Amino acid sequence: MSEGEAILRGLAESVIDGDEDRAREFAKKAVDAGIDPLTAIKEGLMSGMKVVGDRFSRLEIFLPEVLLAADAMKAALEILEPLIVKEEREKLTLGKVVIGTVQGDIHDIGKNIVAMLLKANGFEVYDLGRDVPIDEFINKAEEVGADIIAISTLLSTSMPYMEDVIRLLKDRGLREKYKVMVGGGPVTREFAEEIGADGYGDNAEEAVEVAKKLLGRA
């Protein structure tokens, strides 16, 4: 195994193990070895995060391990990302997603997992948090030039607000500008179709695949 291959493997394993210090160490080694930071991210960090996502979907690991992996990846990215020129950074990003739990609902664990896996798969994610007013989704999407607006809820009482976001997009003449995804405990594929959403994810892994398909990246 070459030095470069060993460093890429070290980056991947540090993410899988959720080891922030080791992730920083291998990120610095990648820089010192002259490895393209884009390669270090894609073939090192993101390959490790894919393993984490696969294990999570098979229930081999749980949320705390996923959070540790995300923290390790973030630690390495803080070293590698500033070295990527703007044009290359845009290539690295599959698309921009504005995500949040809609107003009236303060549950965010599921939303956080979706946001995390979207980031791990190369999306630029703007997480608005929970109890987000409907117009805030649109305002943020306009501000950052988003491709997708992703709306989550765990409460059936907040589901109508999802349709309100779509209605408000239409009222502002912006409906064709954004893909709208919905998901969460009480949300169904039928409901998503009924309100005119573009995509629905039954779980975090499916949400990532749907996002890729909506942007022609699958």
Secondary structure, DSSP 8 states (H G I E B T S, - for coil): --HHHHHHHHHHHHHHHT-HHHHHHHHHHHHHTT--HHHIIIIIIHHHHHHHHHHHHTTSS-HHHHHHHHHHHHHHHHHHGGGS-HHHHHHH---EEEEEEBTT----HHHHHHHHHHHHTT-EEEE--SSB-HHHHHHHHHHHT-SEEEEE-S-GGGHHHHHHHHHHHHHTT-GGG-EEEEESTT--HHHHHHHT-SEEESSHHHHHHHHHHHTT--
